[in-house]
Amino acid sequence: MSQLLTNKAITPRNKDYSQWYNDIVLKAGLADYSAVRGCMIIKPYGYTIWEKMQQILDKMFKDTGHVNAYFPLFIPKSFFSKEASHVEGFAKECAVVTHYRLKLDDEGTEIVVDDEAKLEEELIVRPTSETIIWNTYKSWIQSYRDLPLLINQWANVVRWEMRTKLFLRTAEFLWQEGHTAHATAAEAIEETEKMLNVYAEFAENTLAIPVIKGVKTPNERFAGAIETYCIEALMQDGKALQAGTSHFLGQNFAKAFDVKFANKNGELEYVWATSWGVSTHLMGALVMSHSDDLGLVLPPKIAPLQVVVIPVYKGIEEVEEIKTKIQFLLDELKQHGISVKLDDDDKQRPGWKFAEYEMTGVPIRIAVGRRDLQNNQIEIARRDTLTKQMISLDRPVEYIRNLLEEIQKNLYAKAKKRLDASICKVDKWEELKDIIETKGGFVYAHWDGTAETELKIKEETKATIRCIPLHNLQEEGACVYSGKHSQQRVLFARAY
């Protein structure tokens, strides 16, 4: 077991969970605050993790028939007025461009907006791209032969937010947004559910984060959607985090932008639509799902660096000898697609390096000295369990490959155990309130299906209905709040 149970640079989780999270994001080099209030800077280490997410998801999208495109950052304001519920949902979050030029003031000392450069129509910095995309689809879709249209874009979006929480709440964030068009409602619903399953598979198999699949209540749906599907994860502090959404948009945007197609009988019909997305929100989920008081903990499948090798030596001759004798290990690991680094930097002592790689969440750390080589062995430390073991140099690569798989599975199993232990089934209002306030986690309780009750529960507990689970068997009962008839239980939780 590692001798260090806490890192002085990191606030312990049980002391201040929010500060613990911020400390890890900053100290592990994932992100930094920006000079632009409400925005963040993603540092190289953090961006490398996001790039790996992109690469894996992008392949999953393309394997399901999707292609990438890119649409403008700016959207004419008039586009938003065409779909009433959409504009209402995003109106308070939109950044608006009104002018296109700056100038020096009359004294020639300050930069000011040129009043004569006012745009004829204001432009909205995209909070999401449904409007600009469906305006484009009108010219792309003419007949059933043009369908389905399966397009994704990787982009940045702006939803005005002044209270910064790195990765979790920023005015600008990175994401992908899929926008597809279909000939029938059934095809669009199938697409919506397919992409939800893609997200769930990615969260569980790559990020090692267990999720619950469900649909949102009407109050929580995406603005302009007929149905919003979601995956919900649970963080270590008992709060939920929405890890991905997939929306069945019906024909709302097709009607708003007059997107019709000629069916096989030559009759004009409105197109059926979906949209779906995940964002750098997942970076926050990754940190809060697995990390500890020593720093970041990363599943091997998403870690920028999977193995670090640290020589332990007394002089330059000794380090060169170590490097020569373990070069075969580095080469073989790379040949097997394992990312590995030899840290022979002589500016820092091995102990400092051990703590640094624990902080940044590298799954496996190998320490090797001259005496180890004489004994034909190396020391391997696991980041997930903080345990160490001496192994033979006869077949180290096979051992390391198996260990990476074991670490990946262990992190998922640990998170799944925590999730399962944090789901409570209740029937009494006072019990629900007490669990939300003192324990946290998901509370599985009956709801009468009304927006009024949903809002009352939110006002009194600060908990929302995270989802109506997809695999929820119909179970009649009495609403936990109103006592009225209920046909199903839903998941309540406080959330990020």
N, C-alpha and C positions, 0 to 999 in steps of 0.2 A: 504494500500500500504506500502511496506517495506520502512523504512526511508533511507536505503542505496540504492542509485542508482548506485554507482560505488564502486569498491573495490580497495583500494590504491595499492594492490599487483598486480593488473592487469591493463595493458595499455588499455585505452579505444579503442574500435573498430575504431572510427572515427579519431583517432590520428595516429595509426599504426596497421593496421589489422594483419599483419604478426606477430608482437610482441605480440599482443593480443592473437593470437592463441597459440604461444609458451608459454606465461604466463599461460594460462589455462591448457595446457597439463602438465606443470611442477608443478604448484601450486595445481592442483587437484589430483596430484599423479598418473597420467596415465603412464608417461614414464620419462626417464632420458637419458642424454647423456652417451655414452660409451667410455671407454678408447681406443676402436678400432674405428678409424676414419671412419665415414660413417655408423656406426651401432648404434643401440639404445638399451636401456634396457626397457623392459615393466614391470612396477611396479605392485605389487599385485592388486591394485584397477583397473588399466587398463587391466590387464590380466583376471580379473574376468569378465569384460565386454566382452572381446574377447571370453572367455569360454562360456558365454551365447549365443553369436552369433554362436559359433560352435555347441552348443547343439540344438539350434532351426533349423539351417540350416541342420545339420546332420539328424535330424528327417525328414525334408522335402525331403532330398535326398533319404533316405531309404523308405519313403512313395511312392516315384516314382520308386522304384525297384532297387536302387543302393546299392552297398556294398563297404566297405572300405578295402583298402590294403595299403601296403607301399613298395616303391621302393628305390633303393640306392641313396645316396646323390651325389656320384661320377659317372660320365658318361665318357666312353672312348672317346677320341677326335675324333676317326675315325667315330663314330656314327653321329657326326654333319655334316660331309662332305657328308653324303648320301642324304640329302635333302637340295638342294642348297639355296633356298630362306630362309629356317629356319636358316642355319648357318650364312648367310649374315645379317639377322635381329638381331642376338644375339652376333655376333663375338666381337663387341667392349665392351660388358658388361660382358664377361666371366672371371671368376677367374680360374686360371690354376694351378694344382698341378704337379710339375715336379720331386720332390724327396720325398723319404719316410723315411728319417732318418736325425737326427742332431748329431753333435759331438762337443767335445771341440777342440779349435784350438791348434796349436803346443805349445803355451805357457801355455795352460791349463787354460786360464782366460775367454775366451768368447765362447758362443755357436755359431757354424756356421753350414751351410748346408754341409752334407757329400757328396762330389762330386762323390763318388763311389756308392751312393745310388740313382742314377738317374733311374726313371721309364722307362721301355722299351717303353711305350706309355703314354703320358700325360693324366691326368684325369681332366675333367671339373667339377667344382662345379655347380650343376644343376641351370640353370636360369629358366628352365621349364623341364618337364619330358617326352615330346613326344618321344624322340629318345630311351631312355632306356626302356620305356614302350612298344613301338612298336617292339623293338627287342625281348622283352619277349613274346608279343602276337603271334609272329611267331610260338612258340612251344605250345601255348595254344589254338590256333584256327586251326581246321582241316576241319570241316564241318559246314553246316548251323545249325546243332544241337547245336553248341557252341555259336551261336549268338542269340540275341545281348549280348555283354559282357559290363556290366555297372559297371564301377569301379571308385571310388573316393579315393584320398588320402589327408590327412592333413599333411602338411609338411612346411619346411622352404626352401627358394630359395635365390640365390645370383645373383644380377645384379649390377655390380660394379658401385658405385655412391659415389663420394667424397663430394658432397654438401648436407649436411644433412638437412632434414626437417622432424621432428619427425612424424612418421606414413605415411607421404606423399612421402618422398623420402629418402630411406635408402638402403644401399648396401645389407643387409639381411632383409627379411621380412617373415612373416608367412602368409600362405594362404591355400586354398584347391584347388585341380585341379582334375577335372573329366576327364576321358579318356574312351570313349566308342567306340565299334566296332559294325557294322551293316551289314546286307546282302544287303541292297539297299540304294541308294541315298535318296529316299523318307523317309526311316526310320531314316537316319542320320539327315536329315534336320528337321524332326519332333522332334527329340531329342534336337537338337540345340535350336529350338524355345521354347520347353518345359522348358529347363533349364533357358533360358532368362526370362521366365515368373515366374519361381521360384524365381529368383533373384529380379525381380520387386516386387513381392508379399512380399518378406522379407523386402526389403528396405522401402516399403510404410506401411505395416501393423505392422512391428516390430520396425524399426528405425524411423518411421514417416517422412521419406524423400521421397517426390514425385520425380518421375523419368520420363524421356522420353525414350521410346524404339526405337531403330533404327539399321541401319547397317552402318558400317564404309566404307569410300571410299577406293579404292585400295591402296592409299598411307598410310592409317592409319590401314590397316588390320594387324592382327597377322601374323608373319612371317611363311609362310607355309600353310596359310588358303586359302580356296576358297572364303569364306564369313565370316565376323566377325560381330556378333550381339552385341549390347551393351545397357546398361542403363546409361543415363547421368543425373546427378543431378546438381543443381545450389546452390552455397554457398552464404552466406550473402554479400560478397563483389562483387558479380556479375560474379565470375569466375566459370567455369564448372568443374566438377570432374567426371571422369569415375568411376562408382560404381560397374561395373561387366561386364564381356564379355563372350560370348559363340561362339565357332568357328565351322563352318562346314569345315572339313579338306579334304573333297573329298576322293580320293584314294592316295593322295600324299605320306603319310607315309607308307601306305600299300605297295605301289610300291617300295619305298625306302628300306624297310626292307623285301620285298618279302612275305607279309602276304596274303595268299590266302586261300579260303575255297571251299569245294566241295558243289555245290548247289544241289537241289533235283533231278536234272537230272544227277548228277555225274560230272558236268563240273566245272572246276576250275575258280574262279573269285577272283579279288582283293576285299578286305574288304573296307567298307566305314567308315569314322571316324569322331569323334567330340572331342573337348576338351573345357572346361569351368572353370572359376575360379573367386573367389573374395578373397580379402586379407585384411590385417590390414589397408589398405587404407581406409576401411570403418570406422575405428576409427576416422580418420581425418575428414571424412564426417560428422560423428555424432557430433563432437565438433563444426564444422563450420556451421552446419545447425541450431542448436537450442540454442547455448550458448549466454550469454550476458555479460555485463561489471561487473557483480558480480561473474561470473565463469561459471562452467559447468551446462548445463541443459540436463537432460536425460529423454527420454520417459520411462514410468513405465515398459514396457515390457522388456527393456534391462538393467534397473537400477539394480546394485548389491544389493542395499538397497532401498526399496520402501517407507518405513515409518520409521522415527526416532521419539522416544518419549523422551522429555527432561523435567525432573522434575525441577520445580522452587521452591526452598526451602531456609530456613534460618539455619536449624540445622539438625543433624543426625537423630533425632527423627522424624522430619517433613518429611524427604525424605523416611524413612522407611514406614511411614504411607501412603505416596503417592504411593509408589511401591506396597504395599499390595492391595490398592484399585483399581489399574489399571492393576493388573496382569491378570485379566479376559480378558481385551482388547488385551493384548499381545498374550495370548493363542488362542483366537478366530481368530485373524489375521493370526497366523501361521497355524491354522487348515484350513483356506481358501486359503492357498498357497501364502500368502503375506509375503514378507521378511520384518522383523521389528526388530529394535534394541532399547533397553532402554539404554540411555546414562546417567548413574548416576555417572560418573567420577567426583569426587569433586576437581580435580586439575584445572579445568577450569570453569569460570563463564558461566551462560546460554547465555549471549550476545555473547561471543566468540564462543560458540557452534553453535548458530544460523548462524553466518557468515561462520563458517567452513562447515556446511551442505549445505548452499547456494553455497559455492565454489565447493563442490563435486557433486552438482546436484541432491540431494535426492528429489524425487518428492513431498513428503508430510512430513511436520514437525509438530509434536504435542507438545505443551507446556502445562503443567498442574501443578498447585499449590494447596495448601491446600484450599484457598478460592474458586478456581474453583470447587474442589470436593464438597465443602459445597453447591455450587449452582448446583451440578450435571451436570457439563459441562467441556469441554476442548477446547483449542484454536487450530485450524488447519490452517496451512499456506501452500499455494500452491507455489511451486518453479516456475512454468511456468508463472503465472500472478503476483506473489509477493503480493497476497492478503491474508488476514486472516479473519477467521470467528469463532465464538463460536458455538459449537454444543452440543446437549444433549448427555449424556452418556447412554440414554435408548437404542438406536440402532446404536451405532457408527460404527460397522463393515460394515453394509450395506451402510452407507453413504461413508465410506472410499473406499469400493470396487467401488462404482459408480463414486467417484471422480477420482480414478486412471484411469478408462476408459475415463472419460471426459478430463483429462489431456493428455492422449494419443491422443485422437481425436483433441484436441485443437492444439497440437504441429504440427500435420500433416496439419491441416487447415491453420495454420499460415504460414507454409513453402510453401504450395500449393498456397496461395494467393500471396506470394512473387514471386514464380516461374511464375505464370500467368502474374503478373505485369511486369515481366522482359523479356518477349518475345515480340520483336518488328518485325514487318513485313515491309521490306524496298525494294525499287526498284532502288535506286540511290546509286552510289558508294560513293559519298561524305557523304551521310547520314549514310551509313554503317560504314565508318571510324570514323565519329563523335560519333556514339553511342558506338562503341567498346572502343574508347578512353576516353569518358567522363562519360558514364552511365554504361557500361558493360551489362551483361546478355546475353541471346540468341538472335541472329539476324537471322530472317527467311527470306532468300533471294535466288534468282535464281542463279544457277551455271551451266556452260556449260558442265560439266562432264569431263573436261580435267585436267590432273595432273599439266600441266603448269600453268593454271589459279589458281588452288588450292595453288600452291607454291608461286605464285606472291602475292596472297592475304595474305598468312601467312607472307611473307617477309615485306609487307607494313603495316600490322596491328598487327602482332604477334597473330592473331586469327587463329584457325584451324576449319575445318569442323568437328564438334563433331559427327554428325551422319546424315544420311538420314532417317528421321522419318518413322517408319513402317506404321503408319496410315496416311501417306502423300498422299492425293489425287493427281493424275496426274494433273499438271497445267502448261501449256506451257507459256513461257515468254522469256525475254531476260536476259542473264547473267549480274549480277550486276557489274561485272568487265570488261568483254570483249565485252558485248553487243551481243554475239552470241546466237543462239537459245538454249533454256533450256526447259527441260521437267518436271522439278521439283524444288521445293525449298528445301534448306538444312539448318541445324542449324550451324551458326558460333558463336564462343565464344573464349575468352582467357581461358586457363585452367591450372589446377594444373597437 
